[in-house]
Amino acid sequence: MTEKQRMLAGEMYDPADPELAELRLAARLLFEQLNTVSQQDRVRRDGLIRQLFGSTGEQIQIESPFHCDYGENIHVGENFFANFGCVILDVAEVRFGDNCMLAPQVGIYTATHPLDPAERNSGREYARPITVGDNCWIGGMAVINPGVTLGNNVVVASGAVVTKSFGDNVVVAGNPAKVIRTIEPTS
């Protein structure tokens, strides 16, 4: 098994592997371009995003600066928006449904490290995928931790640290995030 295969399978892997280092560099070169292209050049910006991400819907907008690890492990549905300062550590897959919005400085982190210090000091790490359903809004400076799944119509309050999964139609807030309200969809 290659280190990339181990990484995507959620097993311990070596991030210093040459193939992974090359893929991260390619992503950084793409988001470096994205972060310097004028907002007026929508065609070029869209092309760079589509080249960077694994898959996208037709409508996508990302405000610069944007940063990620690999890009190819990010999949977004239709009508995706990420505001300034978004960071997605896509060591594992990150999937967004349709109509998702990320406020400024949102962090989506699939990467994680062993708790045991000897294992952690080895430099090896692992990751857990993140899935966000349709019609979700993640507030400013919120953090979504490895392995989290959010259902449809979820709102994550600003500054929340989401450490576990939540089902549909809820507002979550706090550190660690908990349900503070249920949403009654109008349609």
matplotlib code that plots the C-alpha trace (Angstrom):
import matplotlib.pyplot as plt

x = [0.0, 1.3, 1.4, -1.3, -3.5, -2.8, -3.7, -7.0, -7.9, -7.5, -4.4, -1.2, 0.9, 4.1, 3.3, 7.0, 6.4, 7.7, 4.4, 2.4, 4.9, 4.6, 0.8, 0.8, 3.2, 1.0, -2.0, -0.1, 1.0, -2.7, -4.1, -1.2, -2.4, -6.0, -5.0, -3.4, -5.9, -8.1, -11.7, -12.7, -11.2, -14.0, -13.3, -9.7, -10.6, -13.3, -10.9, -8.2, -10.8, -12.0, -8.5, -7.7, -10.8, -11.8, -15.3, -17.5, -21.0, -21.5, -21.8, -18.8, -17.2, -14.1, -12.8, -9.0, -7.0, -7.8, -5.6, -5.7, -3.5, -4.3, -7.4, -8.2, -9.9, -12.4, -15.8, -18.4, -22.0, -23.9, -23.8, -20.8, -19.3, -16.2, -15.4, -12.0, -9.4, -10.9, -8.5, -9.4, -6.9, -8.1, -5.9, -9.1, -12.1, -14.1, -17.6, -20.1, -23.6, -25.5, -26.0, -23.2, -21.7, -18.6, -18.1, -14.6, -11.8, -13.6, -11.3, -12.1, -9.5, -9.4, -5.8, -5.1, -2.2, -1.7, -2.3, 0.7, 3.7, 6.1, 3.8, 3.1, 6.9, 7.4, 6.0, 3.3, -0.3, -3.8, -7.0, -10.8, -13.2, -15.7, -19.1, -21.4, -25.0, -27.1, -28.0, -25.4, -24.0, -20.8, -20.2, -17.0, -14.0, -15.8, -13.7, -14.9, -12.7, -11.7, -14.5, -17.4, -20.6, -23.2, -26.7, -28.8, -29.8, -27.2, -26.0, -22.7, -22.4, -19.4, -16.5, -17.9, -15.6, -17.4, -16.0, -18.8, -21.4, -24.9, -28.1, -30.4, -32.1, -30.0, -28.0, -24.9, -22.7, -19.9, -16.7, -17.3, -20.4, -23.8, -27.3, -28.8, -31.8, -33.8, -34.7, -38.2, -37.7, -40.4, -40.4]
y = [0.0, 3.5, 6.3, 8.0, 4.9, 4.6, 8.3, 8.0, 4.8, 6.5, 4.6, 6.0, 7.3, 9.3, 12.8, 13.3, 10.7, 12.2, 11.5, 13.3, 16.2, 16.6, 16.7, 19.2, 21.4, 21.2, 22.3, 25.2, 26.4, 26.4, 28.2, 30.6, 31.6, 31.7, 34.0, 36.5, 36.5, 39.5, 39.1, 40.6, 37.6, 35.2, 32.8, 32.3, 32.0, 29.4, 27.5, 27.4, 26.2, 23.4, 22.4, 22.3, 20.6, 17.0, 18.0, 21.1, 22.2, 24.9, 27.8, 28.2, 31.2, 31.3, 34.6, 34.8, 33.9, 30.2, 27.4, 23.6, 20.5, 18.6, 20.1, 17.0, 15.5, 18.4, 17.9, 20.6, 20.6, 23.3, 26.9, 26.7, 29.8, 30.1, 33.6, 35.1, 33.0, 29.5, 26.6, 23.0, 20.4, 17.7, 14.8, 12.7, 13.5, 16.6, 16.6, 19.5, 19.2, 21.9, 25.4, 25.5, 28.7, 29.1, 32.4, 34.1, 32.1, 28.7, 25.7, 22.3, 19.8, 16.1, 15.7, 14.4, 12.9, 10.1, 10.9, 8.8, 11.1, 8.5, 7.8, 11.5, 12.3, 9.7, 12.2, 9.8, 10.9, 9.9, 11.5, 11.2, 12.4, 15.2, 15.4, 18.5, 18.1, 20.4, 23.9, 24.3, 27.5, 27.5, 30.7, 32.7, 31.2, 27.9, 24.7, 21.3, 18.5, 15.2, 12.6, 14.9, 14.6, 17.4, 16.7, 18.9, 22.4, 22.6, 26.0, 26.1, 29.3, 31.5, 30.3, 26.8, 23.9, 20.9, 17.7, 15.3, 14.6, 16.2, 15.3, 17.5, 20.8, 22.0, 25.0, 24.1, 26.4, 26.4, 24.5, 21.7, 22.4, 21.2, 21.7, 25.0, 25.1, 23.0, 24.4, 24.0, 24.2, 26.2, 24.0]
z = [0.0, -0.8, 1.8, -0.2, 0.0, 3.7, 4.2, 2.3, 4.1, 7.5, 8.5, 9.9, 7.1, 6.5, 5.3, 4.2, 1.5, -1.8, -3.7, -1.0, -0.8, -4.6, -4.4, -1.6, -3.6, -6.7, -4.5, -3.0, -6.4, -7.5, -4.5, -4.6, -8.1, -6.9, -4.0, -6.4, -9.3, -9.5, -8.3, -11.7, -13.5, -12.5, -15.4, -14.3, -10.6, -11.4, -13.6, -10.8, -8.2, -10.6, -11.2, -7.5, -6.1, -6.7, -7.9, -7.9, -8.8, -11.4, -9.0, -6.7, -5.1, -2.9, -1.4, -1.1, 0.8, 0.7, 1.8, 1.7, 1.8, -1.4, -2.9, -4.8, -1.7, -1.5, -3.2, -3.2, -4.4, -6.2, -4.9, -2.6, -1.0, 1.2, 2.6, 3.4, 5.2, 4.8, 5.6, 4.6, 5.6, 3.2, 4.1, 4.0, 1.9, 2.7, 1.1, 1.0, -0.2, -2.2, -0.9, 1.7, 3.0, 5.0, 6.9, 7.3, 8.8, 9.0, 9.6, 8.3, 9.6, 8.6, 9.8, 13.2, 15.3, 17.7, 21.4, 22.5, 22.4, 21.1, 18.1, 17.6, 17.6, 14.9, 12.4, 11.2, 11.3, 10.1, 9.0, 9.3, 6.6, 7.1, 5.5, 5.4, 4.2, 2.0, 3.1, 5.8, 7.1, 9.1, 11.0, 11.3, 13.0, 13.5, 13.5, 12.2, 13.6, 12.0, 11.4, 11.8, 9.7, 9.7, 8.4, 6.2, 7.2, 10.0, 11.2, 13.1, 15.2, 15.0, 17.0, 17.6, 17.8, 16.3, 17.8, 17.1, 14.4, 14.3, 12.4, 10.3, 11.2, 14.2, 15.3, 17.2, 19.2, 21.8, 22.6, 22.3, 20.1, 21.3, 20.0, 21.1, 18.8, 16.4, 13.0, 11.6, 7.8, 6.0, 2.9]

ax = plt.figure().add_subplot(projection="3d")
ax.plot(x, y, z, "-o")
ax.set_aspect("equal")
plt.show()
